[in-house]
Amino acid sequence: MGQQGMQRRRTLAGRSGLFALGLVAAGALVAMAPGPVAADYVPGINARTLTHDGTLRNYDVYAPAGYSGAQNVPLVIDLHGFGSTGADHRGYSGWTTKAETEGFLVVHPNGLFNGWNAGTCCGAAMTTGVDDVGFLSAMVDAIVAEGAVSAERVYVTGLSNGGAMSHRMACEAADKIAAAAPMAFPVPYVDFETQCQPSRPIPVLAFMGLNDIVIPYSSGAFGGALPSLDAWRAKNVCGTGPFEINETHGFGGTCVVDTRCAQGVAVGLCSITGASFAPPLDIYNGHILYFNLDGLVLPDRAWTFLNVFSLSEAEVPVAGPLGWAVLGAGLAGAGIVMLRRQQR
């Protein structure tokens, strides 16, 4: 073989090597894409821990019977009230039952000192400045990394102190939370307009008890239901006109929703008649809204609202499925171009 032939052979070999490298890289990227993965969560309760700010935190992930990891599913964060635990809250909130019918995951984390630092509430978690926004955000990242979870469909809800924390997550973690359904607590900020600065308009449907003796509906130490609704409408540029959705429930319960807010989000309030309890639980009359006289199943109504919303593709991390697919396709395309040149 002459010198010219040997040079051509080296050139073809180099191009073939680059082509093979492109295909290998594309294949590796596809393999790394964070799509559906083998399920590390088994149906039922999955106990997990993580260390945040030097403190070991814990949470339980509930997977419904049909969960296999074959496809990504939504995640609902369900937060307990002050003095309670995730396990206690799971027992009466009803979200695991809803998970079984809809196929999503539910996580029940535990707050330090049995509470959450929701800004104006509650207990030692607030007074010591626990970074619960950071913890819950890290928890979401861990769950998404471990299971088959749609990162763009993570929702937050909770009761009382957990409801207050739901408001705070909507304000301060809107890059991770697609929508919120706070219960039995108005917005937990001294100056909501300046302290609540979500990174985007975020849908919020609140639930408040008309006869709540712990967090009064009209006014109280933490504010009232209607001012809280007005605050979220203003924050999401919804206007002040009539509500597009008006529902009545049971003995005078109502749900109103404003659907004409910025970027297609919605804001609403369900006002319901909470149940009364025999002593010593009568100190919670009207407050534990999962038990109500209006026949409203809170997870059902909340899910109808939450399920409509997801984060846009622009808000999903660049290294998400779309980013990996585009990069992988680009490398594969480069390899094809090299092959065609080789065949000329």
MARKOL-280977 format. One record per residue (C-alpha): residue number from 0; y negated, x negated, z negated. Coordinates in Angstrom, 1 decimal. Example, Ala and Ser with C-alpha at 12.3 -4.5 7.8 and 13.67 -1.06 7.14 Angstrom:
2
+-----+--------+--------+--------+
: num :      v :      u :      w :
+-----+--------+--------+--------+
:   0 :    4.5 :  -12.3 :   -7.8 :
:   1 :    1.1 :  -13.7 :   -7.1 :
+-----+--------+--------+--------+
end
This chain:
344
+-----+--------+--------+--------+
: num :      v :      u :      w :
+-----+--------+--------+--------+
:   0 :    0.0 :    0.0 :    0.0 :
:   1 :   -3.4 :   -1.3 :    1.0 :
:   2 :   -6.4 :   -1.8 :   -1.4 :
:   3 :   -8.0 :    1.4 :   -0.1 :
:   4 :   -4.8 :    3.4 :   -0.7 :
:   5 :   -4.5 :    2.0 :   -4.2 :
:   6 :   -8.1 :    2.9 :   -5.0 :
:   7 :   -7.6 :    6.5 :   -3.8 :
:   8 :   -4.4 :    6.7 :   -5.9 :
:   9 :   -6.4 :    5.6 :   -9.0 :
:  10 :   -9.1 :    8.1 :   -8.3 :
:  11 :   -6.6 :   11.0 :   -8.0 :
:  12 :   -4.9 :    9.9 :  -11.2 :
:  13 :   -8.2 :    9.9 :  -13.0 :
:  14 :   -9.1 :   13.4 :  -11.8 :
:  15 :   -5.7 :   14.7 :  -12.7 :
:  16 :   -6.1 :   13.2 :  -16.2 :
:  17 :   -9.5 :   14.9 :  -16.6 :
:  18 :   -8.0 :   18.2 :  -15.3 :
:  19 :   -5.1 :   18.0 :  -17.8 :
:  20 :   -7.6 :   17.1 :  -20.6 :
:  21 :   -9.6 :   20.2 :  -19.7 :
:  22 :   -6.6 :   22.5 :  -19.9 :
:  23 :   -5.4 :   20.9 :  -23.2 :
:  24 :   -8.9 :   21.4 :  -24.7 :
:  25 :   -9.1 :   25.0 :  -23.4 :
:  26 :   -5.7 :   25.7 :  -24.9 :
:  27 :   -6.7 :   24.2 :  -28.2 :
:  28 :   -9.8 :   26.3 :  -28.3 :
:  29 :   -7.9 :   29.5 :  -27.6 :
:  30 :   -5.4 :   28.5 :  -30.4 :
:  31 :   -8.4 :   27.9 :  -32.8 :
:  32 :  -10.1 :   31.2 :  -32.0 :
:  33 :  -10.4 :   33.3 :  -35.1 :
:  34 :   -8.9 :   36.5 :  -33.7 :
:  35 :   -5.9 :   38.4 :  -35.2 :
:  36 :   -3.8 :   36.0 :  -37.3 :
:  37 :   -0.5 :   36.2 :  -39.1 :
:  38 :   -1.2 :   38.4 :  -42.1 :
:  39 :   -1.4 :   36.6 :  -45.4 :
:  40 :   -2.0 :   39.9 :  -47.1 :
:  41 :    0.9 :   42.1 :  -47.8 :
:  42 :    0.6 :   45.9 :  -48.2 :
:  43 :   -0.6 :   46.6 :  -51.7 :
:  44 :   -2.7 :   44.5 :  -54.1 :
:  45 :   -3.2 :   40.8 :  -53.3 :
:  46 :   -4.8 :   38.8 :  -56.2 :
:  47 :   -7.1 :   36.0 :  -55.1 :
:  48 :   -9.5 :   33.5 :  -56.7 :
:  49 :  -12.3 :   31.2 :  -55.6 :
:  50 :  -14.6 :   28.8 :  -57.3 :
:  51 :  -18.3 :   29.5 :  -56.8 :
:  52 :  -21.1 :   27.6 :  -58.6 :
:  53 :  -18.5 :   25.8 :  -60.6 :
:  54 :  -17.0 :   29.1 :  -62.0 :
:  55 :  -13.6 :   30.5 :  -61.1 :
:  56 :  -14.1 :   34.0 :  -59.8 :
:  57 :  -11.4 :   36.5 :  -58.9 :
:  58 :  -10.9 :   39.6 :  -56.7 :
:  59 :   -8.1 :   41.8 :  -55.4 :
:  60 :   -7.6 :   42.6 :  -51.7 :
:  61 :   -5.9 :   45.9 :  -51.1 :
:  62 :   -4.0 :   46.2 :  -47.8 :
:  63 :   -2.7 :   49.6 :  -46.6 :
:  64 :    1.0 :   50.1 :  -45.7 :
:  65 :    0.4 :   49.7 :  -42.0 :
:  66 :   -1.5 :   46.4 :  -42.2 :
:  67 :    0.4 :   43.7 :  -40.3 :
:  68 :   -2.3 :   41.3 :  -39.1 :
:  69 :   -1.7 :   42.3 :  -35.5 :
:  70 :   -5.3 :   43.4 :  -35.0 :
:  71 :   -8.6 :   42.9 :  -36.8 :
:  72 :   -9.6 :   45.6 :  -39.2 :
:  73 :  -12.7 :   46.5 :  -41.2 :
:  74 :  -13.3 :   45.4 :  -44.8 :
:  75 :  -14.9 :   47.5 :  -47.5 :
:  76 :  -16.3 :   45.8 :  -50.7 :
:  77 :  -16.0 :   48.3 :  -53.6 :
:  78 :  -18.0 :   47.2 :  -56.7 :
:  79 :  -17.3 :   48.3 :  -60.2 :
:  80 :  -20.0 :   49.5 :  -62.7 :
:  81 :  -21.3 :   47.7 :  -65.8 :
:  82 :  -18.7 :   47.2 :  -68.5 :
:  83 :  -15.8 :   48.0 :  -66.1 :
:  84 :  -13.5 :   45.9 :  -63.9 :
:  85 :  -12.3 :   45.8 :  -60.4 :
:  86 :   -8.9 :   47.2 :  -61.4 :
:  87 :  -10.4 :   50.0 :  -63.4 :
:  88 :  -12.7 :   50.9 :  -60.6 :
:  89 :   -9.9 :   50.8 :  -58.0 :
:  90 :   -8.1 :   53.5 :  -60.1 :
:  91 :  -10.7 :   56.2 :  -59.6 :
:  92 :  -13.0 :   55.4 :  -56.7 :
:  93 :  -10.6 :   56.7 :  -54.1 :
:  94 :  -11.2 :   53.9 :  -51.6 :
:  95 :   -7.6 :   52.7 :  -51.5 :
:  96 :   -6.5 :   56.2 :  -50.5 :
:  97 :   -9.1 :   56.1 :  -47.7 :
:  98 :   -7.9 :   52.7 :  -46.6 :
:  99 :   -4.4 :   54.1 :  -46.2 :
: 100 :   -5.6 :   56.8 :  -43.8 :
: 101 :   -8.0 :   54.6 :  -41.8 :
: 102 :   -6.3 :   51.2 :  -41.9 :
: 103 :   -9.0 :   49.0 :  -43.3 :
: 104 :   -8.9 :   46.5 :  -46.2 :
: 105 :  -10.6 :   47.1 :  -49.6 :
: 106 :  -11.7 :   44.3 :  -51.9 :
: 107 :  -12.3 :   44.9 :  -55.6 :
: 108 :  -14.0 :   41.8 :  -57.1 :
: 109 :  -14.7 :   41.2 :  -60.8 :
: 110 :  -18.3 :   40.6 :  -62.0 :
: 111 :  -18.9 :   38.0 :  -64.7 :
: 112 :  -19.5 :   39.5 :  -68.1 :
: 113 :  -18.1 :   42.8 :  -66.6 :
: 114 :  -21.4 :   43.2 :  -64.6 :
: 115 :  -23.4 :   42.2 :  -61.6 :
: 116 :  -26.7 :   40.5 :  -61.3 :
: 117 :  -28.4 :   43.2 :  -59.2 :
: 118 :  -31.9 :   42.2 :  -60.0 :
: 119 :  -33.1 :   44.7 :  -62.5 :
: 120 :  -29.6 :   45.3 :  -63.9 :
: 121 :  -27.3 :   44.6 :  -65.7 :
: 122 :  -26.3 :   42.6 :  -68.8 :
: 123 :  -25.6 :   38.9 :  -69.1 :
: 124 :  -24.9 :   38.6 :  -65.4 :
: 125 :  -28.6 :   39.5 :  -64.8 :
: 126 :  -30.1 :   37.6 :  -67.8 :
: 127 :  -28.3 :   34.4 :  -67.0 :
: 128 :  -29.1 :   34.6 :  -63.3 :
: 129 :  -25.5 :   34.7 :  -61.9 :
: 130 :  -25.5 :   34.2 :  -58.1 :
: 131 :  -23.5 :   37.3 :  -57.2 :
: 132 :  -25.0 :   37.5 :  -53.7 :
: 133 :  -23.6 :   34.0 :  -53.1 :
: 134 :  -20.3 :   34.8 :  -54.7 :
: 135 :  -19.7 :   38.0 :  -52.7 :
: 136 :  -20.8 :   36.3 :  -49.5 :
: 137 :  -18.3 :   33.4 :  -50.1 :
: 138 :  -15.6 :   36.0 :  -50.9 :
: 139 :  -16.2 :   37.7 :  -47.6 :
: 140 :  -15.9 :   34.4 :  -45.8 :
: 141 :  -12.6 :   33.7 :  -47.6 :
: 142 :  -11.1 :   37.1 :  -46.7 :
: 143 :  -12.2 :   36.8 :  -43.1 :
: 144 :  -10.6 :   33.3 :  -42.9 :
: 145 :   -7.3 :   34.4 :  -44.5 :
: 146 :   -6.7 :   37.9 :  -43.0 :
: 147 :   -7.2 :   39.8 :  -39.7 :
: 148 :  -10.7 :   41.1 :  -40.5 :
: 149 :  -13.5 :   42.1 :  -38.2 :
: 150 :  -16.4 :   39.9 :  -39.5 :
: 151 :  -18.8 :   42.3 :  -37.8 :
: 152 :  -17.4 :   45.3 :  -39.7 :
: 153 :  -17.8 :   44.5 :  -43.4 :
: 154 :  -19.3 :   47.2 :  -45.6 :
: 155 :  -20.3 :   47.4 :  -49.2 :
: 156 :  -20.3 :   50.3 :  -51.7 :
: 157 :  -20.1 :   50.6 :  -55.5 :
: 158 :  -21.0 :   52.8 :  -58.5 :
: 159 :  -23.8 :   52.4 :  -61.0 :
: 160 :  -24.3 :   48.6 :  -61.5 :
: 161 :  -22.0 :   48.2 :  -58.5 :
: 162 :  -24.3 :   50.6 :  -56.6 :
: 163 :  -27.3 :   48.5 :  -57.5 :
: 164 :  -25.5 :   45.4 :  -56.3 :
: 165 :  -24.7 :   47.2 :  -53.0 :
: 166 :  -28.5 :   47.7 :  -52.5 :
: 167 :  -29.0 :   44.0 :  -53.2 :
: 168 :  -26.3 :   42.9 :  -50.7 :
: 169 :  -28.0 :   45.1 :  -48.1 :
: 170 :  -31.3 :   43.4 :  -48.8 :
: 171 :  -30.1 :   39.8 :  -49.1 :
: 172 :  -26.8 :   39.6 :  -47.1 :
: 173 :  -27.5 :   41.7 :  -44.0 :
: 174 :  -26.1 :   38.9 :  -41.9 :
: 175 :  -22.7 :   39.7 :  -43.4 :
: 176 :  -22.9 :   43.4 :  -44.3 :
: 177 :  -22.9 :   45.9 :  -41.5 :
: 178 :  -23.9 :   48.9 :  -43.6 :
: 179 :  -24.1 :   50.0 :  -47.3 :
: 180 :  -23.2 :   53.1 :  -49.4 :
: 181 :  -24.7 :   52.6 :  -52.9 :
: 182 :  -23.8 :   55.2 :  -55.5 :
: 183 :  -25.5 :   56.3 :  -58.7 :
: 184 :  -28.3 :   53.7 :  -58.6 :
: 185 :  -31.6 :   53.6 :  -56.8 :
: 186 :  -33.0 :   50.4 :  -55.3 :
: 187 :  -32.9 :   47.7 :  -58.0 :
: 188 :  -36.2 :   45.8 :  -57.4 :
: 189 :  -39.5 :   45.8 :  -59.2 :
: 190 :  -41.3 :   45.4 :  -55.9 :
: 191 :  -38.9 :   46.6 :  -53.2 :
: 192 :  -41.3 :   46.1 :  -50.3 :
: 193 :  -41.7 :   42.4 :  -50.9 :
: 194 :  -38.4 :   41.5 :  -52.7 :
: 195 :  -36.1 :   43.2 :  -50.2 :
: 196 :  -36.3 :   41.3 :  -47.0 :
: 197 :  -33.1 :   42.0 :  -44.9 :
: 198 :  -32.6 :   39.8 :  -41.9 :
: 199 :  -32.3 :   42.9 :  -39.7 :
: 200 :  -32.6 :   46.7 :  -40.1 :
: 201 :  -29.5 :   47.8 :  -42.0 :
: 202 :  -28.0 :   51.3 :  -42.4 :
: 203 :  -27.9 :   52.7 :  -45.9 :
: 204 :  -26.5 :   56.0 :  -47.2 :
: 205 :  -27.0 :   56.4 :  -51.0 :
: 206 :  -25.3 :   58.9 :  -53.3 :
: 207 :  -27.1 :   60.1 :  -56.4 :
: 208 :  -26.2 :   62.6 :  -59.1 :
: 209 :  -28.5 :   65.6 :  -59.6 :
: 210 :  -27.4 :   65.9 :  -63.2 :
: 211 :  -26.8 :   62.3 :  -64.0 :
: 212 :  -27.7 :   61.5 :  -67.6 :
: 213 :  -27.2 :   57.7 :  -67.2 :
: 214 :  -29.4 :   57.1 :  -64.1 :
: 215 :  -31.6 :   60.2 :  -63.9 :
: 216 :  -32.0 :   61.6 :  -60.4 :
: 217 :  -35.8 :   62.2 :  -60.5 :
: 218 :  -37.0 :   59.3 :  -62.5 :
: 219 :  -36.0 :   56.8 :  -65.1 :
: 220 :  -36.1 :   53.2 :  -66.1 :
: 221 :  -34.9 :   52.2 :  -62.7 :
: 222 :  -36.8 :   54.7 :  -60.5 :
: 223 :  -35.6 :   57.8 :  -58.7 :
: 224 :  -33.4 :   58.9 :  -55.8 :
: 225 :  -36.2 :   60.2 :  -53.5 :
: 226 :  -38.5 :   57.1 :  -53.9 :
: 227 :  -35.4 :   55.0 :  -53.2 :
: 228 :  -34.7 :   57.0 :  -50.0 :
: 229 :  -38.4 :   56.6 :  -49.0 :
: 230 :  -38.3 :   52.9 :  -49.6 :
: 231 :  -35.3 :   52.4 :  -47.3 :
: 232 :  -36.8 :   54.7 :  -44.6 :
: 233 :  -39.9 :   52.6 :  -44.6 :
: 234 :  -38.0 :   49.3 :  -44.6 :
: 235 :  -36.0 :   50.4 :  -41.6 :
: 236 :  -39.0 :   51.9 :  -39.8 :
: 237 :  -37.5 :   55.4 :  -39.8 :
: 238 :  -40.7 :   57.4 :  -40.1 :
: 239 :  -41.4 :   60.3 :  -42.4 :
: 240 :  -40.5 :   63.4 :  -40.3 :
: 241 :  -37.6 :   65.9 :  -40.8 :
: 242 :  -34.1 :   64.6 :  -41.1 :
: 243 :  -31.8 :   64.9 :  -38.1 :
: 244 :  -28.7 :   65.6 :  -40.3 :
: 245 :  -28.8 :   68.2 :  -43.0 :
: 246 :  -25.6 :   69.1 :  -44.9 :
: 247 :  -24.9 :   71.4 :  -47.8 :
: 248 :  -21.9 :   70.9 :  -50.2 :
: 249 :  -20.5 :   73.0 :  -52.9 :
: 250 :  -22.9 :   74.2 :  -55.7 :
: 251 :  -26.0 :   72.8 :  -54.3 :
: 252 :  -25.1 :   69.3 :  -53.1 :
: 253 :  -26.9 :   68.0 :  -50.0 :
: 254 :  -26.7 :   65.1 :  -47.6 :
: 255 :  -29.7 :   64.2 :  -45.4 :
: 256 :  -29.7 :   61.4 :  -42.8 :
: 257 :  -32.5 :   60.0 :  -40.7 :
: 258 :  -31.0 :   58.7 :  -37.5 :
: 259 :  -34.2 :   57.6 :  -35.8 :
: 260 :  -34.7 :   54.2 :  -37.4 :
: 261 :  -35.2 :   50.7 :  -36.0 :
: 262 :  -32.5 :   49.3 :  -33.8 :
: 263 :  -30.4 :   52.4 :  -34.0 :
: 264 :  -29.7 :   52.3 :  -37.7 :
: 265 :  -29.7 :   55.3 :  -40.0 :
: 266 :  -30.8 :   56.0 :  -43.6 :
: 267 :  -29.7 :   58.9 :  -45.8 :
: 268 :  -29.2 :   60.3 :  -49.3 :
: 269 :  -26.4 :   62.5 :  -50.6 :
: 270 :  -27.5 :   64.4 :  -53.7 :
: 271 :  -24.5 :   65.9 :  -55.6 :
: 272 :  -23.6 :   67.6 :  -58.8 :
: 273 :  -21.5 :   65.2 :  -60.9 :
: 274 :  -18.8 :   66.4 :  -63.2 :
: 275 :  -19.1 :   66.6 :  -67.0 :
: 276 :  -16.5 :   65.1 :  -69.4 :
: 277 :  -15.2 :   65.7 :  -72.8 :
: 278 :  -16.2 :   63.4 :  -75.7 :
: 279 :  -16.4 :   60.4 :  -75.9 :
: 280 :  -16.8 :   60.2 :  -72.1 :
: 281 :  -19.6 :   62.8 :  -72.1 :
: 282 :  -22.0 :   59.9 :  -72.2 :
: 283 :  -21.2 :   59.5 :  -68.5 :
: 284 :  -21.8 :   63.2 :  -67.5 :
: 285 :  -23.0 :   63.5 :  -64.0 :
: 286 :  -22.8 :   59.8 :  -63.4 :
: 287 :  -19.3 :   59.0 :  -62.2 :
: 288 :  -19.9 :   60.7 :  -58.9 :
: 289 :  -16.3 :   60.4 :  -57.5 :
: 290 :  -15.8 :   63.4 :  -59.8 :
: 291 :  -18.2 :   66.1 :  -58.7 :
: 292 :  -18.5 :   69.8 :  -58.6 :
: 293 :  -19.5 :   70.0 :  -54.9 :
: 294 :  -16.1 :   69.2 :  -53.6 :
: 295 :  -17.4 :   66.1 :  -51.8 :
: 296 :  -14.9 :   63.2 :  -51.5 :
: 297 :  -17.3 :   60.3 :  -51.6 :
: 298 :  -15.1 :   57.7 :  -49.6 :
: 299 :  -14.7 :   60.3 :  -46.9 :
: 300 :  -18.4 :   61.0 :  -46.5 :
: 301 :  -19.3 :   57.4 :  -46.9 :
: 302 :  -16.8 :   56.2 :  -44.3 :
: 303 :  -18.0 :   58.7 :  -41.8 :
: 304 :  -21.4 :   57.0 :  -42.1 :
: 305 :  -20.3 :   53.4 :  -42.4 :
: 306 :  -17.7 :   53.5 :  -39.6 :
: 307 :  -20.4 :   54.0 :  -37.0 :
: 308 :  -22.1 :   50.7 :  -37.5 :
: 309 :  -21.2 :   47.0 :  -36.9 :
: 310 :  -23.1 :   43.8 :  -36.5 :
: 311 :  -24.1 :   43.0 :  -33.0 :
: 312 :  -22.4 :   40.2 :  -31.1 :
: 313 :  -25.6 :   38.1 :  -31.5 :
: 314 :  -25.1 :   38.2 :  -35.2 :
: 315 :  -21.5 :   37.0 :  -35.1 :
: 316 :  -21.2 :   33.3 :  -35.7 :
: 317 :  -21.3 :   31.2 :  -32.6 :
: 318 :  -17.8 :   29.9 :  -33.3 :
: 319 :  -16.5 :   33.5 :  -33.3 :
: 320 :  -14.1 :   34.9 :  -30.7 :
: 321 :  -16.7 :   35.2 :  -28.0 :
: 322 :  -18.1 :   31.7 :  -28.5 :
: 323 :  -14.6 :   30.1 :  -28.4 :
: 324 :  -13.6 :   32.1 :  -25.3 :
: 325 :  -16.7 :   31.2 :  -23.3 :
: 326 :  -16.3 :   27.5 :  -24.2 :
: 327 :  -12.6 :   27.5 :  -23.4 :
: 328 :  -13.2 :   29.3 :  -20.1 :
: 329 :  -15.9 :   26.7 :  -19.2 :
: 330 :  -13.5 :   23.8 :  -19.8 :
: 331 :  -10.7 :   25.4 :  -17.8 :
: 332 :  -13.1 :   26.2 :  -15.0 :
: 333 :  -14.1 :   22.5 :  -14.9 :
: 334 :  -10.5 :   21.6 :  -14.6 :
: 335 :  -10.0 :   23.9 :  -11.6 :
: 336 :  -13.0 :   22.4 :   -9.8 :
: 337 :  -11.5 :   18.9 :  -10.3 :
: 338 :   -8.1 :   20.1 :   -8.9 :
: 339 :   -9.7 :   21.6 :   -5.8 :
: 340 :  -11.6 :   18.3 :   -5.2 :
: 341 :   -8.3 :   16.5 :   -5.6 :
: 342 :   -6.6 :   18.6 :   -2.9 :
: 343 :   -9.3 :   18.0 :   -0.3 :
+-----+--------+--------+--------+
end
